Amino acid sequence: MNTIALNCTGVLGLLLFVLGLTITVVRSRVGLLSGYAPEPDRMLTKPVRAHGNTAEYASFFAVLFLYLGSQNPPHWQLALPSGRWA
C-alpha cells in the first residue's frame, strides 16, 4: 500500500472530524441542538454545509485514493503530488 494514499485518506478523515467538532462548538455557543437556519449569513450555516459536502465526497475520494494507491503506481506518479522526482 502506498503511504501517500494512506496519508491523503487520513487527512480526509481528520478534516471530517474537525468540521464535526467545529459544528459542535458553534452549536454550543448558539444554543441550538439540531437543525440550522437556512439563511447564509448565520454563523452555523456555513460549517454545516461544509461538513455535509465533506461527508458526501470524502468517502468517494478515500476509496479512490486507496484503490489507486494499491495498484503499485510508478515513481513518476508518486513524485507529482509531493514535488519530488524519483
N, CA, C and O atoms as a Maestro MAE file, in Angstrom:
{
 s_m_m2io_version
 :::
 2.0.0
}

f_m_ct {
 s_m_title
 :::
 protein
 m_atom[344] {
  # First column is atom index #
  i_m_mmod_type
  r_m_x_coord
  r_m_y_coord
  r_m_z_coord
  i_m_residue_number
  s_m_chain_name
  s_m_pdb_residue_name
  s_m_pdb_atom_name
  i_m_atomic_number
  :::
  1 25 0.858 -1.189 0.000 1 A "MET " " N  " 7
  2 3 0.000 0.000 0.000 1 A "MET " " CA " 6
  3 2 0.894 1.240 0.000 1 A "MET " " C  " 6
  4 15 1.920 1.278 0.681 1 A "MET " " O  " 8
  5 25 0.511 2.205 -0.737 2 A "ASN " " N  " 7
  6 3 1.246 3.450 -0.888 2 A "ASN " " CA " 6
  7 2 0.999 4.351 0.329 2 A "ASN " " C  " 6
  8 15 -0.147 4.540 0.738 2 A "ASN " " O  " 8
  9 25 2.060 4.899 0.902 3 A "THR " " N  " 7
  10 3 1.912 5.752 2.092 3 A "THR " " CA " 6
  11 2 1.272 7.090 1.754 3 A "THR " " C  " 6
  12 15 0.613 7.685 2.608 3 A "THR " " O  " 8
  13 25 1.447 7.576 0.537 4 A "ILE " " N  " 7
  14 3 0.818 8.839 0.150 4 A "ILE " " CA " 6
  15 2 -0.696 8.673 0.126 4 A "ILE " " C  " 6
  16 15 -1.426 9.559 0.571 4 A "ILE " " O  " 8
  17 25 -1.171 7.543 -0.391 5 A "ALA " " N  " 7
  18 3 -2.613 7.287 -0.419 5 A "ALA " " CA " 6
  19 2 -3.167 7.168 0.994 5 A "ALA " " C  " 6
  20 15 -4.253 7.674 1.279 5 A "ALA " " O  " 8
  21 25 -2.436 6.509 1.874 6 A "LEU " " N  " 7
  22 3 -2.878 6.392 3.267 6 A "LEU " " CA " 6
  23 2 -2.901 7.751 3.959 6 A "LEU " " C  " 6
  24 15 -3.820 8.044 4.723 6 A "LEU " " O  " 8
  25 25 -1.898 8.575 3.694 7 A "ASN " " N  " 7
  26 3 -1.858 9.905 4.299 7 A "ASN " " CA " 6
  27 2 -3.004 10.785 3.796 7 A "ASN " " C  " 6
  28 15 -3.622 11.509 4.576 7 A "ASN " " O  " 8
  29 25 -3.282 10.722 2.498 8 A "CYS " " N  " 7
  30 3 -4.396 11.510 1.951 8 A "CYS " " CA " 6
  31 2 -5.728 11.068 2.542 8 A "CYS " " C  " 6
  32 15 -6.580 11.904 2.841 8 A "CYS " " O  " 8
  33 25 -5.916 9.771 2.712 9 A "THR " " N  " 7
  34 3 -7.136 9.258 3.316 9 A "THR " " CA " 6
  35 2 -7.238 9.690 4.772 9 A "THR " " C  " 6
  36 15 -8.321 10.033 5.246 9 A "THR " " O  " 8
  37 25 -6.118 9.675 5.481 10 A "GLY " " N  " 7
  38 3 -6.105 10.140 6.871 10 A "GLY " " CA " 6
  39 2 -6.430 11.620 6.991 10 A "GLY " " C  " 6
  40 15 -7.123 12.031 7.922 10 A "GLY " " O  " 8
  41 25 -5.940 12.417 6.063 11 A "VAL " " N  " 7
  42 3 -6.238 13.854 6.078 11 A "VAL " " CA " 6
  43 2 -7.720 14.100 5.832 11 A "VAL " " C  " 6
  44 15 -8.316 14.982 6.451 11 A "VAL " " O  " 8
  45 25 -8.317 13.324 4.931 12 A "LEU " " N  " 7
  46 3 -9.759 13.463 4.698 12 A "LEU " " CA " 6
  47 2 -10.561 13.113 5.952 12 A "LEU " " C  " 6
  48 15 -11.519 13.807 6.291 12 A "LEU " " O  " 8
  49 25 -10.172 12.044 6.635 13 A "GLY " " N  " 7
  50 3 -10.842 11.679 7.881 13 A "GLY " " CA " 6
  51 2 -10.662 12.732 8.956 13 A "GLY " " C  " 6
  52 15 -11.599 13.034 9.695 13 A "GLY " " O  " 8
  53 25 -9.475 13.289 9.048 14 A "LEU " " N  " 7
  54 3 -9.211 14.348 10.022 14 A "LEU " " CA " 6
  55 2 -10.020 15.603 9.705 14 A "LEU " " C  " 6
  56 15 -10.538 16.252 10.614 14 A "LEU " " O  " 8
  57 25 -10.131 15.947 8.426 15 A "LEU " " N  " 7
  58 3 -10.931 17.097 8.022 15 A "LEU " " CA " 6
  59 2 -12.391 16.917 8.412 15 A "LEU " " C  " 6
  60 15 -13.022 17.851 8.907 15 A "LEU " " O  " 8
  61 25 -12.925 15.735 8.193 16 A "LEU " " N  " 7
  62 3 -14.312 15.461 8.554 16 A "LEU " " CA " 6
  63 2 -14.516 15.547 10.059 16 A "LEU " " C  " 6
  64 15 -15.531 16.070 10.519 16 A "LEU " " O  " 8
  65 25 -13.557 15.037 10.830 17 A "PHE " " N  " 7
  66 3 -13.644 15.109 12.289 17 A "PHE " " CA " 6
  67 2 -13.578 16.549 12.786 17 A "PHE " " C  " 6
  68 15 -14.356 16.942 13.655 17 A "PHE " " O  " 8
  69 25 -12.655 17.336 12.239 18 A "VAL " " N  " 7
  70 3 -12.502 18.729 12.675 18 A "VAL " " CA " 6
  71 2 -13.737 19.550 12.334 18 A "VAL " " C  " 6
  72 15 -14.160 20.388 13.130 18 A "VAL " " O  " 8
  73 25 -14.315 19.323 11.172 19 A "LEU " " N  " 7
  74 3 -15.543 20.041 10.823 19 A "LEU " " CA " 6
  75 2 -16.692 19.657 11.754 19 A "LEU " " C  " 6
  76 15 -17.477 20.518 12.151 19 A "LEU " " O  " 8
  77 25 -16.797 18.387 12.101 20 A "GLY " " N  " 7
  78 3 -17.822 17.962 13.052 20 A "GLY " " CA " 6
  79 2 -17.606 18.579 14.423 20 A "GLY " " C  " 6
  80 15 -18.565 18.986 15.080 20 A "GLY " " O  " 8
  81 25 -16.364 18.652 14.857 21 A "LEU " " N  " 7
  82 3 -16.046 19.288 16.141 21 A "LEU " " CA " 6
  83 2 -16.357 20.778 16.107 21 A "LEU " " C  " 6
  84 15 -16.840 21.333 17.094 21 A "LEU " " O  " 8
  85 25 -16.088 21.426 14.988 22 A "THR " " N  " 7
  86 3 -16.405 22.843 14.833 22 A "THR " " CA " 6
  87 2 -17.905 23.085 14.943 22 A "THR " " C  " 6
  88 15 -18.337 24.049 15.575 22 A "THR " " O  " 8
  89 25 -18.691 22.218 14.334 23 A "ILE " " N  " 7
  90 3 -20.145 22.368 14.424 23 A "ILE " " CA " 6
  91 2 -20.616 22.185 15.859 23 A "ILE " " C  " 6
  92 15 -21.518 22.891 16.311 23 A "ILE " " O  " 8
  93 25 -20.013 21.246 16.577 24 A "THR " " N  " 7
  94 3 -20.379 21.039 17.974 24 A "THR " " CA " 6
  95 2 -20.088 22.283 18.806 24 A "THR " " C  " 6
  96 15 -20.903 22.675 19.641 24 A "THR " " O  " 8
  97 25 -18.945 22.896 18.587 25 A "VAL " " N  " 7
  98 3 -18.581 24.105 19.338 25 A "VAL " " CA " 6
  99 2 -19.522 25.257 18.985 25 A "VAL " " C  " 6
  100 15 -19.985 25.970 19.875 25 A "VAL " " O  " 8
  101 25 -19.807 25.443 17.703 26 A "VAL " " N  " 7
  102 3 -20.688 26.530 17.285 26 A "VAL " " CA " 6
  103 2 -22.102 26.297 17.805 26 A "VAL " " C  " 6
  104 15 -22.770 27.242 18.225 26 A "VAL " " O  " 8
  105 25 -22.566 25.043 17.782 27 A "ARG " " N  " 7
  106 3 -23.899 24.747 18.318 27 A "ARG " " CA " 6
  107 2 -23.991 25.058 19.809 27 A "ARG " " C  " 6
  108 15 -25.018 25.552 20.276 27 A "ARG " " O  " 8
  109 25 -22.935 24.773 20.554 28 A "SER " " N  " 7
  110 3 -22.977 25.075 21.987 28 A "SER " " CA " 6
  111 2 -22.955 26.581 22.235 28 A "SER " " C  " 6
  112 15 -23.551 27.047 23.206 28 A "SER " " O  " 8
  113 25 -22.282 27.349 21.383 29 A "ARG " " N  " 7
  114 3 -22.277 28.812 21.530 29 A "ARG " " CA " 6
  115 2 -23.630 29.419 21.176 29 A "ARG " " C  " 6
  116 15 -24.106 30.341 21.839 29 A "ARG " " O  " 8
  117 25 -24.245 28.884 20.112 30 A "VAL " " N  " 7
  118 3 -25.520 29.418 19.640 30 A "VAL " " CA " 6
  119 2 -26.674 28.927 20.514 30 A "VAL " " C  " 6
  120 15 -27.673 29.629 20.669 30 A "VAL " " O  " 8
  121 25 -26.545 27.732 21.082 31 A "GLY " " N  " 7
  122 3 -27.599 27.163 21.896 31 A "GLY " " CA " 6
  123 2 -28.643 26.409 21.091 31 A "GLY " " C  " 6
  124 15 -29.792 26.298 21.520 31 A "GLY " " O  " 8
  125 25 -28.264 25.894 19.940 32 A "LEU " " N  " 7
  126 3 -29.160 25.176 19.049 32 A "LEU " " CA " 6
  127 2 -28.701 23.721 18.993 32 A "LEU " " C  " 6
  128 15 -27.563 23.437 18.620 32 A "LEU " " O  " 8
  129 25 -29.597 22.799 19.368 33 A "LEU " " N  " 7
  130 3 -29.196 21.401 19.436 33 A "LEU " " CA " 6
  131 2 -29.317 20.674 18.104 33 A "LEU " " C  " 6
  132 15 -28.513 19.785 17.825 33 A "LEU " " O  " 8
  133 25 -30.289 21.019 17.278 34 A "SER " " N  " 7
  134 3 -30.425 20.345 15.992 34 A "SER " " CA " 6
  135 2 -30.936 21.332 14.953 34 A "SER " " C  " 6
  136 15 -31.583 22.327 15.279 34 A "SER " " O  " 8
  137 25 -30.625 21.030 13.680 35 A "GLY " " N  " 7
  138 3 -31.043 21.894 12.589 35 A "GLY " " CA " 6
  139 2 -30.217 23.166 12.533 35 A "GLY " " C  " 6
  140 15 -29.295 23.364 13.324 35 A "GLY " " O  " 8
  141 25 -30.561 24.020 11.588 36 A "TYR " " N  " 7
  142 3 -29.901 25.317 11.454 36 A "TYR " " CA " 6
  143 2 -30.786 26.221 10.628 36 A "TYR " " C  " 6
  144 15 -31.656 25.758 9.890 36 A "TYR " " O  " 8
  145 25 -30.557 27.513 10.759 37 A "ALA " " N  " 7
  146 3 -31.321 28.494 9.985 37 A "ALA " " CA " 6
  147 2 -30.785 28.495 8.550 37 A "ALA " " C  " 6
  148 15 -29.570 28.553 8.363 37 A "ALA " " O  " 8
  149 25 -31.635 28.433 7.550 38 A "PRO " " N  " 7
  150 3 -31.153 28.347 6.171 38 A "PRO " " CA " 6
  151 2 -30.575 29.654 5.619 38 A "PRO " " C  " 6
  152 15 -30.084 29.669 4.490 38 A "PRO " " O  " 8
  153 25 -30.618 30.735 6.374 39 A "GLU " " N  " 7
  154 3 -30.049 31.984 5.885 39 A "GLU " " CA " 6
  155 2 -28.519 31.851 5.816 39 A "GLU " " C  " 6
  156 15 -27.901 31.363 6.763 39 A "GLU " " O  " 8
  157 25 -27.910 32.277 4.712 40 A "PRO " " N  " 7
  158 3 -26.462 32.102 4.575 40 A "PRO " " CA " 6
  159 2 -25.626 33.001 5.485 40 A "PRO " " C  " 6
  160 15 -24.425 32.768 5.625 40 A "PRO " " O  " 8
  161 25 -26.215 34.008 6.099 41 A "ASP " " N  " 7
  162 3 -25.429 34.885 6.950 41 A "ASP " " CA " 6
  163 2 -25.366 34.398 8.399 41 A "ASP " " C  " 6
  164 15 -24.705 35.033 9.220 41 A "ASP " " O  " 8
  165 25 -26.023 33.309 8.733 42 A "ARG " " N  " 7
  166 3 -25.975 32.767 10.087 42 A "ARG " " CA " 6
  167 2 -24.629 32.092 10.330 42 A "ARG " " C  " 6
  168 15 -23.991 31.599 9.399 42 A "ARG " " O  " 8
  169 25 -24.203 32.076 11.603 43 A "MET " " N  " 7
  170 3 -22.896 31.546 11.942 43 A "MET " " CA " 6
  171 2 -22.830 30.026 11.787 43 A "MET " " C  " 6
  172 15 -21.742 29.487 11.588 43 A "MET " " O  " 8
  173 25 -23.941 29.329 11.872 44 A "LEU " " N  " 7
  174 3 -23.943 27.874 11.828 44 A "LEU " " CA " 6
  175 2 -24.124 27.310 10.423 44 A "LEU " " C  " 6
  176 15 -23.803 26.144 10.191 44 A "LEU " " O  " 8
  177 25 -24.621 28.091 9.494 45 A "THR " " N  " 7
  178 3 -24.963 27.577 8.169 45 A "THR " " CA " 6
  179 2 -23.736 27.117 7.388 45 A "THR " " C  " 6
  180 15 -23.747 26.027 6.816 45 A "THR " " O  " 8
  181 25 -22.692 27.918 7.354 46 A "LYS " " N  " 7
  182 3 -21.517 27.570 6.553 46 A "LYS " " CA " 6
  183 2 -20.794 26.328 7.061 46 A "LYS " " C  " 6
  184 15 -20.441 25.476 6.245 46 A "LYS " " O  " 8
  185 25 -20.551 26.177 8.373 47 A "PRO " " N  " 7
  186 3 -19.907 24.932 8.819 47 A "PRO " " CA " 6
  187 2 -20.761 23.683 8.582 47 A "PRO " " C  " 6
  188 15 -20.226 22.617 8.277 47 A "PRO " " O  " 8
  189 25 -22.081 23.807 8.720 48 A "VAL " " N  " 7
  190 3 -22.949 22.658 8.478 48 A "VAL " " CA " 6
  191 2 -22.883 22.249 7.014 48 A "VAL " " C  " 6
  192 15 -22.807 21.059 6.707 48 A "VAL " " O  " 8
  193 25 -22.912 23.213 6.115 49 A "ARG " " N  " 7
  194 3 -22.813 22.896 4.690 49 A "ARG " " CA " 6
  195 2 -21.441 22.322 4.331 49 A "ARG " " C  " 6
  196 15 -21.342 21.392 3.530 49 A "ARG " " O  " 8
  197 25 -20.385 22.881 4.927 50 A "ALA " " N  " 7
  198 3 -19.039 22.368 4.654 50 A "ALA " " CA " 6
  199 2 -18.902 20.924 5.148 50 A "ALA " " C  " 6
  200 15 -18.316 20.087 4.461 50 A "ALA " " O  " 8
  201 25 -19.438 20.633 6.334 51 A "HIS " " N  " 7
  202 3 -19.387 19.276 6.864 51 A "HIS " " CA " 6
  203 2 -20.219 18.329 6.006 51 A "HIS " " C  " 6
  204 15 -19.803 17.198 5.753 51 A "HIS " " O  " 8
  205 25 -21.379 18.773 5.562 52 A "GLY " " N  " 7
  206 3 -22.218 17.934 4.710 52 A "GLY " " CA " 6
  207 2 -21.556 17.618 3.385 52 A "GLY " " C  " 6
  208 15 -21.590 16.475 2.930 52 A "GLY " " O  " 8
  209 25 -20.959 18.610 2.766 53 A "ASN " " N  " 7
  210 3 -20.262 18.381 1.496 53 A "ASN " " CA " 6
  211 2 -19.057 17.471 1.675 53 A "ASN " " C  " 6
  212 15 -18.792 16.610 0.836 53 A "ASN " " O  " 8
  213 25 -18.328 17.662 2.769 54 A "THR " " N  " 7
  214 3 -17.173 16.811 3.032 54 A "THR " " CA " 6
  215 2 -17.604 15.377 3.282 54 A "THR " " C  " 6
  216 15 -16.981 14.448 2.769 54 A "THR " " O  " 8
  217 25 -18.657 15.181 4.061 55 A "ALA " " N  " 7
  218 3 -19.145 13.825 4.325 55 A "ALA " " CA " 6
  219 2 -19.634 13.158 3.046 55 A "ALA " " C  " 6
  220 15 -19.536 11.939 2.900 55 A "ALA " " O  " 8
  221 25 -20.155 13.947 2.130 56 A "GLU " " N  " 7
  222 3 -20.663 13.391 0.888 56 A "GLU " " CA " 6
  223 2 -19.544 12.966 -0.053 56 A "GLU " " C  " 6
  224 15 -19.641 11.916 -0.689 56 A "GLU " " O  " 8
  225 25 -18.498 13.753 -0.151 57 A "TYR " " N  " 7
  226 3 -17.461 13.492 -1.141 57 A "TYR " " CA " 6
  227 2 -16.204 12.831 -0.586 57 A "TYR " " C  " 6
  228 15 -15.460 12.220 -1.353 57 A "TYR " " O  " 8
  229 25 -15.939 12.925 0.701 58 A "ALA " " N  " 7
  230 3 -14.695 12.385 1.254 58 A "ALA " " CA " 6
  231 2 -14.640 10.870 1.148 58 A "ALA " " C  " 6
  232 15 -13.566 10.307 0.936 58 A "ALA " " O  " 8
  233 25 -15.767 10.208 1.291 59 A "SER " " N  " 7
  234 3 -15.743 8.748 1.187 59 A "SER " " CA " 6
  235 2 -15.370 8.301 -0.224 59 A "SER " " C  " 6
  236 15 -14.614 7.344 -0.395 59 A "SER " " O  " 8
  237 25 -15.896 8.988 -1.228 60 A "PHE " " N  " 7
  238 3 -15.536 8.655 -2.614 60 A "PHE " " CA " 6
  239 2 -14.042 8.866 -2.842 60 A "PHE " " C  " 6
  240 15 -13.377 8.008 -3.423 60 A "PHE " " O  " 8
  241 25 -13.516 9.994 -2.394 61 A "PHE " " N  " 7
  242 3 -12.093 10.265 -2.582 61 A "PHE " " CA " 6
  243 2 -11.224 9.290 -1.790 61 A "PHE " " C  " 6
  244 15 -10.161 8.893 -2.267 61 A "PHE " " O  " 8
  245 25 -11.652 8.898 -0.597 62 A "ALA " " N  " 7
  246 3 -10.880 7.943 0.199 62 A "ALA " " CA " 6
  247 2 -10.796 6.600 -0.521 62 A "ALA " " C  " 6
  248 15 -9.725 5.998 -0.593 62 A "ALA " " O  " 8
  249 25 -11.923 6.130 -1.052 63 A "VAL " " N  " 7
  250 3 -11.903 4.865 -1.795 63 A "VAL " " CA " 6
  251 2 -11.043 5.005 -3.045 63 A "VAL " " C  " 6
  252 15 -10.292 4.090 -3.382 63 A "VAL " " O  " 8
  253 25 -11.141 6.126 -3.729 64 A "LEU " " N  " 7
  254 3 -10.335 6.352 -4.923 64 A "LEU " " CA " 6
  255 2 -8.844 6.379 -4.590 64 A "LEU " " C  " 6
  256 15 -8.046 5.751 -5.286 64 A "LEU " " O  " 8
  257 25 -8.462 7.096 -3.536 65 A "PHE " " N  " 7
  258 3 -7.057 7.145 -3.130 65 A "PHE " " CA " 6
  259 2 -6.540 5.760 -2.771 65 A "PHE " " C  " 6
  260 15 -5.448 5.376 -3.191 65 A "PHE " " O  " 8
  261 25 -7.319 5.007 -1.997 66 A "LEU " " N  " 7
  262 3 -6.866 3.681 -1.576 66 A "LEU " " CA " 6
  263 2 -6.794 2.710 -2.751 66 A "LEU " " C  " 6
  264 15 -5.882 1.885 -2.817 66 A "LEU " " O  " 8
  265 25 -7.738 2.802 -3.670 67 A "TYR " " N  " 7
  266 3 -7.678 1.927 -4.848 67 A "TYR " " CA " 6
  267 2 -6.464 2.250 -5.708 67 A "TYR " " C  " 6
  268 15 -5.713 1.350 -6.084 67 A "TYR " " O  " 8
  269 25 -6.269 3.513 -6.018 68 A "LEU " " N  " 7
  270 3 -5.128 3.883 -6.865 68 A "LEU " " CA " 6
  271 2 -3.806 3.639 -6.157 68 A "LEU " " C  " 6
  272 15 -2.811 3.310 -6.802 68 A "LEU " " O  " 8
  273 25 -3.783 3.795 -4.834 69 A "GLY " " N  " 7
  274 3 -2.557 3.525 -4.087 69 A "GLY " " CA " 6
  275 2 -2.220 2.056 -4.008 69 A "GLY " " C  " 6
  276 15 -1.054 1.700 -3.839 69 A "GLY " " O  " 8
  277 25 -3.219 1.188 -4.127 70 A "SER " " N  " 7
  278 3 -2.962 -0.248 -4.069 70 A "SER " " CA " 6
  279 2 -2.527 -0.822 -5.412 70 A "SER " " C  " 6
  280 15 -2.139 -1.988 -5.481 70 A "SER " " O  " 8
  281 25 -2.581 -0.038 -6.470 71 A "GLN " " N  " 7
  282 3 -2.242 -0.515 -7.814 71 A "GLN " " CA " 6
  283 2 -0.753 -0.418 -8.123 71 A "GLN " " C  " 6
  284 15 -0.352 -0.588 -9.274 71 A "GLN " " O  " 8
  285 25 0.066 -0.147 -7.118 72 A "ASN " " N  " 7
  286 3 1.513 -0.026 -7.286 72 A "ASN " " CA " 6
  287 2 1.861 1.002 -8.369 72 A "ASN " " C  " 6
  288 15 2.352 0.640 -9.438 72 A "ASN " " O  " 8
  289 25 1.603 2.290 -8.084 73 A "PRO " " N  " 7
  290 3 1.834 3.326 -9.094 73 A "PRO " " CA " 6
  291 2 3.327 3.511 -9.384 73 A "PRO " " C  " 6
  292 15 4.166 3.262 -8.518 73 A "PRO " " O  " 8
  293 25 3.656 3.948 -10.606 74 A "PRO " " N  " 7
  294 3 5.060 4.186 -10.943 74 A "PRO " " CA " 6
  295 2 5.623 5.389 -10.174 74 A "PRO " " C  " 6
  296 15 4.878 6.197 -9.620 74 A "PRO " " O  " 8
  297 25 6.938 5.481 -10.157 75 A "HIS " " N  " 7
  298 3 7.614 6.528 -9.385 75 A "HIS " " CA " 6
  299 2 7.251 7.938 -9.853 75 A "HIS " " C  " 6
  300 15 7.161 8.850 -9.031 75 A "HIS " " O  " 8
  301 25 7.043 8.129 -11.145 76 A "TRP " " N  " 7
  302 3 6.734 9.479 -11.613 76 A "TRP " " CA " 6
  303 2 5.371 9.935 -11.114 76 A "TRP " " C  " 6
  304 15 5.168 11.132 -10.912 76 A "TRP " " O  " 8
  305 25 4.432 9.019 -10.908 77 A "GLN " " N  " 7
  306 3 3.138 9.410 -10.362 77 A "GLN " " CA " 6
  307 2 3.253 9.756 -8.886 77 A "GLN " " C  " 6
  308 15 2.565 10.656 -8.404 77 A "GLN " " O  " 8
  309 25 4.105 9.060 -8.177 78 A "LEU " " N  " 7
  310 3 4.305 9.359 -6.759 78 A "LEU " " CA " 6
  311 2 5.007 10.695 -6.569 78 A "LEU " " C  " 6
  312 15 4.808 11.356 -5.550 78 A "LEU " " O  " 8
  313 25 5.825 11.102 -7.534 79 A "ALA " " N  " 7
  314 3 6.586 12.338 -7.401 79 A "ALA " " CA " 6
  315 2 5.738 13.568 -7.673 79 A "ALA " " C  " 6
  316 15 6.059 14.648 -7.177 79 A "ALA " " O  " 8
  317 25 4.672 13.442 -8.440 80 A "LEU " " N  " 7
  318 3 3.873 14.609 -8.818 80 A "LEU " " CA " 6
  319 2 3.239 15.331 -7.632 80 A "LEU " " C  " 6
  320 15 3.433 16.542 -7.522 80 A "LEU " " O  " 8
  321 25 2.489 14.674 -6.730 81 A "PRO " " N  " 7
  322 3 1.854 15.424 -5.665 81 A "PRO " " CA " 6
  323 2 2.824 15.982 -4.635 81 A "PRO " " C  " 6
  324 15 2.545 17.012 -4.021 81 A "PRO " " O  " 8
  325 25 3.956 15.322 -4.436 82 A "SER " " N  " 7
  326 3 4.855 15.764 -3.375 82 A "SER " " CA " 6
  327 2 5.952 16.697 -3.869 82 A "SER " " C  " 6
  328 15 6.641 17.310 -3.055 82 A "SER " " O  " 8
  329 25 6.130 16.820 -5.171 83 A "GLY " " N  " 7
  330 3 7.147 17.725 -5.694 83 A "GLY " " CA " 6
  331 2 8.520 17.081 -5.827 83 A "GLY " " C  " 6
  332 15 9.465 17.756 -6.236 83 A "GLY " " O  " 8
  333 25 8.665 15.790 -5.494 84 A "ARG " " N  " 7
  334 3 9.948 15.092 -5.611 84 A "ARG " " CA " 6
  335 2 9.993 14.370 -6.947 84 A "ARG " " C  " 6
  336 15 8.960 13.978 -7.489 84 A "ARG " " O  " 8
  337 25 11.167 14.202 -7.458 85 A "TRP " " N  " 7
  338 3 11.343 13.402 -8.660 85 A "TRP " " CA " 6
  339 2 12.227 12.227 -8.302 85 A "TRP " " C  " 6
  340 15 13.310 12.410 -7.746 85 A "TRP " " O  " 8
  341 25 11.780 11.027 -8.614 86 A "ALA " " N  " 7
  342 3 12.497 9.800 -8.243 86 A "ALA " " CA " 6
  343 2 13.614 9.510 -9.211 86 A "ALA " " C  " 6
  344 15 14.323 8.516 -9.055 86 A "ALA " " O  " 8
  :::
 }
 m_bond[343] {
  # First column is bond index #
  i_m_from
  i_m_to
  i_m_order
  :::
  1 1 2 1
  2 2 3 1
  3 3 4 2
  4 3 5 1
  5 5 6 1
  6 6 7 1
  7 7 8 2
  8 7 9 1
  9 9 10 1
  10 10 11 1
  11 11 12 2
  12 11 13 1
  13 13 14 1
  14 14 15 1
  15 15 16 2
  16 15 17 1
  17 17 18 1
  18 18 19 1
  19 19 20 2
  20 19 21 1
  21 21 22 1
  22 22 23 1
  23 23 24 2
  24 23 25 1
  25 25 26 1
  26 26 27 1
  27 27 28 2
  28 27 29 1
  29 29 30 1
  30 30 31 1
  31 31 32 2
  32 31 33 1
  33 33 34 1
  34 34 35 1
  35 35 36 2
  36 35 37 1
  37 37 38 1
  38 38 39 1
  39 39 40 2
  40 39 41 1
  41 41 42 1
  42 42 43 1
  43 43 44 2
  44 43 45 1
  45 45 46 1
  46 46 47 1
  47 47 48 2
  48 47 49 1
  49 49 50 1
  50 50 51 1
  51 51 52 2
  52 51 53 1
  53 53 54 1
  54 54 55 1
  55 55 56 2
  56 55 57 1
  57 57 58 1
  58 58 59 1
  59 59 60 2
  60 59 61 1
  61 61 62 1
  62 62 63 1
  63 63 64 2
  64 63 65 1
  65 65 66 1
  66 66 67 1
  67 67 68 2
  68 67 69 1
  69 69 70 1
  70 70 71 1
  71 71 72 2
  72 71 73 1
  73 73 74 1
  74 74 75 1
  75 75 76 2
  76 75 77 1
  77 77 78 1
  78 78 79 1
  79 79 80 2
  80 79 81 1
  81 81 82 1
  82 82 83 1
  83 83 84 2
  84 83 85 1
  85 85 86 1
  86 86 87 1
  87 87 88 2
  88 87 89 1
  89 89 90 1
  90 90 91 1
  91 91 92 2
  92 91 93 1
  93 93 94 1
  94 94 95 1
  95 95 96 2
  96 95 97 1
  97 97 98 1
  98 98 99 1
  99 99 100 2
  100 99 101 1
  101 101 102 1
  102 102 103 1
  103 103 104 2
  104 103 105 1
  105 105 106 1
  106 106 107 1
  107 107 108 2
  108 107 109 1
  109 109 110 1
  110 110 111 1
  111 111 112 2
  112 111 113 1
  113 113 114 1
  114 114 115 1
  115 115 116 2
  116 115 117 1
  117 117 118 1
  118 118 119 1
  119 119 120 2
  120 119 121 1
  121 121 122 1
  122 122 123 1
  123 123 124 2
  124 123 125 1
  125 125 126 1
  126 126 127 1
  127 127 128 2
  128 127 129 1
  129 129 130 1
  130 130 131 1
  131 131 132 2
  132 131 133 1
  133 133 134 1
  134 134 135 1
  135 135 136 2
  136 135 137 1
  137 137 138 1
  138 138 139 1
  139 139 140 2
  140 139 141 1
  141 141 142 1
  142 142 143 1
  143 143 144 2
  144 143 145 1
  145 145 146 1
  146 146 147 1
  147 147 148 2
  148 147 149 1
  149 149 150 1
  150 150 151 1
  151 151 152 2
  152 151 153 1
  153 153 154 1
  154 154 155 1
  155 155 156 2
  156 155 157 1
  157 157 158 1
  158 158 159 1
  159 159 160 2
  160 159 161 1
  161 161 162 1
  162 162 163 1
  163 163 164 2
  164 163 165 1
  165 165 166 1
  166 166 167 1
  167 167 168 2
  168 167 169 1
  169 169 170 1
  170 170 171 1
  171 171 172 2
  172 171 173 1
  173 173 174 1
  174 174 175 1
  175 175 176 2
  176 175 177 1
  177 177 178 1
  178 178 179 1
  179 179 180 2
  180 179 181 1
  181 181 182 1
  182 182 183 1
  183 183 184 2
  184 183 185 1
  185 185 186 1
  186 186 187 1
  187 187 188 2
  188 187 189 1
  189 189 190 1
  190 190 191 1
  191 191 192 2
  192 191 193 1
  193 193 194 1
  194 194 195 1
  195 195 196 2
  196 195 197 1
  197 197 198 1
  198 198 199 1
  199 199 200 2
  200 199 201 1
  201 201 202 1
  202 202 203 1
  203 203 204 2
  204 203 205 1
  205 205 206 1
  206 206 207 1
  207 207 208 2
  208 207 209 1
  209 209 210 1
  210 210 211 1
  211 211 212 2
  212 211 213 1
  213 213 214 1
  214 214 215 1
  215 215 216 2
  216 215 217 1
  217 217 218 1
  218 218 219 1
  219 219 220 2
  220 219 221 1
  221 221 222 1
  222 222 223 1
  223 223 224 2
  224 223 225 1
  225 225 226 1
  226 226 227 1
  227 227 228 2
  228 227 229 1
  229 229 230 1
  230 230 231 1
  231 231 232 2
  232 231 233 1
  233 233 234 1
  234 234 235 1
  235 235 236 2
  236 235 237 1
  237 237 238 1
  238 238 239 1
  239 239 240 2
  240 239 241 1
  241 241 242 1
  242 242 243 1
  243 243 244 2
  244 243 245 1
  245 245 246 1
  246 246 247 1
  247 247 248 2
  248 247 249 1
  249 249 250 1
  250 250 251 1
  251 251 252 2
  252 251 253 1
  253 253 254 1
  254 254 255 1
  255 255 256 2
  256 255 257 1
  257 257 258 1
  258 258 259 1
  259 259 260 2
  260 259 261 1
  261 261 262 1
  262 262 263 1
  263 263 264 2
  264 263 265 1
  265 265 266 1
  266 266 267 1
  267 267 268 2
  268 267 269 1
  269 269 270 1
  270 270 271 1
  271 271 272 2
  272 271 273 1
  273 273 274 1
  274 274 275 1
  275 275 276 2
  276 275 277 1
  277 277 278 1
  278 278 279 1
  279 279 280 2
  280 279 281 1
  281 281 282 1
  282 282 283 1
  283 283 284 2
  284 283 285 1
  285 285 286 1
  286 286 287 1
  287 287 288 2
  288 287 289 1
  289 289 290 1
  290 290 291 1
  291 291 292 2
  292 291 293 1
  293 293 294 1
  294 294 295 1
  295 295 296 2
  296 295 297 1
  297 297 298 1
  298 298 299 1
  299 299 300 2
  300 299 301 1
  301 301 302 1
  302 302 303 1
  303 303 304 2
  304 303 305 1
  305 305 306 1
  306 306 307 1
  307 307 308 2
  308 307 309 1
  309 309 310 1
  310 310 311 1
  311 311 312 2
  312 311 313 1
  313 313 314 1
  314 314 315 1
  315 315 316 2
  316 315 317 1
  317 317 318 1
  318 318 319 1
  319 319 320 2
  320 319 321 1
  321 321 322 1
  322 322 323 1
  323 323 324 2
  324 323 325 1
  325 325 326 1
  326 326 327 1
  327 327 328 2
  328 327 329 1
  329 329 330 1
  330 330 331 1
  331 331 332 2
  332 331 333 1
  333 333 334 1
  334 334 335 1
  335 335 336 2
  336 335 337 1
  337 337 338 1
  338 338 339 1
  339 339 340 2
  340 339 341 1
  341 341 342 1
  342 342 343 1
  343 343 344 2
  :::
 }
}
